[in-house]
Amino acid sequence: METGVSILRTILFATSRLAASVFACALLLSLAACTTAQTPEPVQPPNADAEITDVTSIAYLGPAGTYTEEATKLFFGTNDELLAQETVPDALSMVTDGTAAYAVIPQENTLGGPVVDYIDALLEVDGVSVVGEVVLPIRQTLMGLSGTDLAHVKEVYSHKQGLAQSSAWLDENLPDAERVEMPSTAAAAQEVADGGDTTKVAIAAPGAAELYGLEILQENVSQSAANVTRFYVVSRTANSLEGYDRATFVADITAGDLPELLDKACTNGIELVCVHDRPDGSALGTYRYVIELECSSGFTDQEIDRLQKIEGLSYLGAYRCVAG
């Protein structure tokens, strides 16, 4: 009798262990399915130049020798038609009227912050998309005519971002010199070269010194290895492939509505990169926000569709980034 009971106990114990194992496996499978649902599978990212034509026309903030020209060459190479323009709105107009296929515009600097004039210019244009980004290290360089003596310098010419990024060096080394804003850093170098006055100097890209026949008086006057500028590449035709890890949107909402909008947008592995606010001119507290999002697994068509359905959010494009 005891033997029979012992056998029965053994069978019951084995059965309970089997049931527990089956339950554990089912639970693990359930958790795995949940994890998979919450973490989208990565999509195949596009090739680096998948949607950019081999030879094309690009408008940029000129004249020759600007950082924007350097960023343009970094993204597109040197075999394209580069069309230097006096202003960013001029460059954007060439895209909208079909004269140029692309435009490259400065967007943000780590020291000077967002380049608000150029962001506003982009927001004022209809029918363009962001199709690329360039991240370029900025090496602000002081240059002047041969024989220039810093002790006698009276005026410093540069773009307002160049002056802002070099303000600490200027405060210490040229505190009495007048700072004169120019449309671009290259225009500043050209002004000094054409003026023939050794009391005037320029802050510009190193290549501008060779281009305009100036001497480099001091390298890297911004005194920061973190001095980097981001540029947008824009076109009339948006990228259409899946897999880009950056996307930009515009939101026309009040400041109070921004947290809820971002909460809706930043799900399924999507993270916020930055937000730039620009007044929309209608009322205090109402803005046009430029919102950049990142998805390390790549934006799918479904995610872009979901984001476009969020009230107040307009799609500007998904793209790749090229770093210098």
Summary of the structure (lengths in Angstrom):
residues: 324
radius of gyration: 28.0
end to end distance: 84.7
largest distance: 117.5
contacts: 1025
relative contact order: 0.16
helix: 36%
strand: 30%
